[in-house]
Amino acid sequence: MVRLLGYYGCIELGEETPPFLENQWSIPEDQIVVGNEIDLIPSIDDPKYVSVGEVNFLSDNDLVIGYKSREIMRAYPLRILNYHEIVNDDINGSKVAITYCPLTGTSLIWDRMIDGVETTFGVSGQLFNANLLPYDRLTGTTWSQMLTRGVRGEYNNENL
């Protein structure tokens, strides 16, 4: 099961369709915008961090997605998320994905464990109501960031 950890307020196919794309959508298909190929916008799968004193590419007014768990704090700059949209991270053993939609300015923090197995999230290249539709690389399920549930694939209609 994928759990929602936090909330902050498309595709070109070749001759073969990946199996997970053959499933039915649980959202109106005519409202899905196809923009890019899968993973054309690359997720960050091995993020690197620097201390606050070492940051030389942000101004005091730049926005970030903040994450705090006990003594661990992370900042994911929107300046970077605008180009990557997803960060797959391991925060003190917690496997999370931070997703960000530049069009709506919304973000979610997802638990990357699905039924006890770790996955990573990628950019599907599709939008629903101008909002990011990430997919998980373990099951191929397409998830709606806005609806916080699967909308196509193995976990279709599965709420977080």
C-alpha positions as CSV (number, residue, x, y, z in Angstrom):
1,M,0.0,0.0,0.0
2,V,1.2,3.5,-0.9
3,R,0.7,6.1,1.9
4,L,0.4,9.8,1.5
5,L,2.9,11.5,3.9
6,G,2.3,15.1,3.2
7,Y,0.6,17.5,0.9
8,Y,1.7,21.0,-0.2
9,G,-0.7,23.3,-1.3
10,C,2.1,13.3,-22.3
11,I,3.1,10.4,-23.6
12,E,4.3,9.2,-27.1
13,L,4.0,5.5,-27.7
14,G,6.1,3.5,-30.1
15,E,4.8,0.4,-31.8
16,E,4.6,-1.6,-28.5
17,T,2.5,-0.2,-25.6
18,P,3.9,-1.0,-22.2
19,P,1.6,-3.4,-20.4
20,F,0.6,-1.0,-17.7
21,L,-0.6,1.5,-20.2
22,E,-3.2,-1.0,-21.6
23,N,-5.3,-0.8,-18.4
24,Q,-8.4,1.4,-18.2
25,W,-8.3,4.8,-16.7
26,S,-10.5,5.6,-13.6
27,I,-10.5,9.3,-14.6
28,P,-12.0,10.8,-17.8
29,E,-9.6,9.9,-20.5
30,D,-10.5,13.0,-22.5
31,Q,-9.3,15.2,-19.6
32,I,-5.8,13.7,-19.7
33,V,-3.2,15.8,-21.5
34,V,-0.4,13.9,-23.2
35,G,2.7,16.0,-23.2
36,N,6.0,14.1,-23.1
37,E,7.4,10.6,-23.2
38,I,7.7,8.6,-19.9
39,D,10.7,9.9,-17.9
40,L,11.6,12.6,-20.5
41,I,11.6,14.9,-17.4
42,P,14.1,13.0,-15.3
43,S,13.3,12.3,-11.7
44,I,16.2,12.8,-9.2
45,D,16.9,9.3,-7.9
46,D,20.1,9.9,-5.9
47,P,19.8,13.4,-4.4
48,K,22.9,15.2,-3.1
49,Y,22.6,17.6,-0.2
50,V,24.7,20.6,1.1
51,S,24.4,22.4,4.3
52,V,22.6,25.8,4.4
53,G,26.0,27.6,4.6
54,E,27.1,26.0,1.4
55,V,24.1,26.9,-0.7
56,N,25.1,29.5,-3.3
57,F,22.4,29.1,-5.9
58,L,19.3,30.3,-3.9
59,S,18.3,33.6,-2.7
60,D,16.5,34.3,0.6
61,N,13.2,34.6,-1.3
62,D,13.4,31.3,-3.2
63,L,10.6,28.8,-2.4
64,V,11.3,25.3,-1.2
65,I,9.3,22.2,-0.2
66,G,10.2,21.5,3.4
67,Y,10.4,18.2,5.1
68,K,11.0,17.7,8.8
69,S,11.0,14.4,10.7
70,R,12.4,14.5,14.2
71,E,15.9,16.2,13.8
72,I,16.1,15.6,10.0
73,M,15.2,18.6,7.8
74,R,15.4,18.8,4.1
75,A,14.6,21.6,1.6
76,Y,13.8,20.8,-2.0
77,P,14.1,24.0,-4.0
78,L,11.4,24.8,-6.5
79,R,14.1,26.1,-8.7
80,I,15.3,22.4,-9.1
81,L,11.9,20.8,-8.9
82,N,10.7,22.9,-11.8
83,Y,13.0,20.8,-14.0
84,H,12.7,17.4,-12.3
85,E,9.2,17.3,-10.7
86,I,10.1,14.2,-8.6
87,V,12.8,13.4,-6.0
88,N,13.1,9.8,-4.8
89,D,14.7,10.1,-1.4
90,D,15.7,8.0,1.6
91,I,15.4,10.1,4.8
92,N,16.8,8.2,7.7
93,G,15.4,4.9,6.4
94,S,12.1,6.4,5.2
95,K,11.7,5.8,1.5
96,V,9.8,8.9,0.1
97,A,9.1,10.6,-3.2
98,I,8.6,14.3,-3.3
99,T,6.4,15.2,-6.3
100,Y,5.9,18.7,-7.5
101,C,3.7,20.1,-10.3
102,P,5.0,23.4,-11.7
103,L,1.7,24.2,-13.4
104,T,-0.4,24.0,-10.2
105,G,2.3,24.7,-7.6
106,T,1.3,21.6,-5.6
107,S,3.4,19.0,-4.0
108,L,3.0,15.6,-2.3
109,I,5.3,13.5,-0.2
110,W,4.6,9.8,-1.0
111,D,5.8,6.7,0.9
112,R,7.7,4.7,-1.7
113,M,6.9,1.3,-0.1
114,I,4.2,-0.6,-1.9
115,D,3.1,-3.7,-0.1
116,G,6.4,-3.8,1.7
117,V,8.5,-3.4,-1.5
118,E,10.5,-0.3,-2.3
119,T,9.8,1.5,-5.6
120,T,10.7,4.8,-7.2
121,F,8.4,7.3,-8.9
122,G,8.8,8.7,-12.4
123,V,7.3,11.4,-14.5
124,S,4.6,9.9,-16.8
125,G,4.5,12.9,-19.1
126,Q,0.7,13.1,-18.6
127,L,-1.5,15.7,-16.8
128,F,-5.0,15.5,-15.4
129,N,-6.6,18.9,-14.8
130,A,-3.2,20.5,-15.4
131,N,-1.7,18.4,-12.5
132,L,1.1,15.9,-12.5
133,L,0.4,12.2,-13.0
134,P,3.5,10.3,-11.6
135,Y,3.9,6.6,-12.0
136,D,5.6,4.1,-9.8
137,R,8.3,1.9,-11.5
138,L,7.5,-1.2,-9.5
139,T,3.9,-1.8,-10.6
140,G,3.6,0.8,-13.4
141,T,0.5,2.3,-11.7
142,T,-0.2,5.9,-12.7
143,W,-1.1,8.0,-9.7
144,S,-3.0,11.3,-9.5
145,Q,-1.2,13.8,-7.3
146,M,-4.4,15.8,-7.1
147,L,-6.7,12.9,-6.2
148,T,-4.1,11.0,-4.1
149,R,-5.0,7.6,-5.7
150,G,-4.1,5.3,-8.5
151,V,-5.8,6.2,-11.8
152,R,-4.5,3.4,-14.1
153,G,-2.7,0.2,-13.5
154,E,-2.4,-2.4,-10.7
155,Y,-3.5,0.1,-8.0
156,N,-6.3,1.7,-10.1
157,N,-8.8,3.4,-7.8
158,E,-6.6,2.6,-4.7
159,N,-6.7,5.4,-2.2
160,L,-3.6,6.4,-0.4
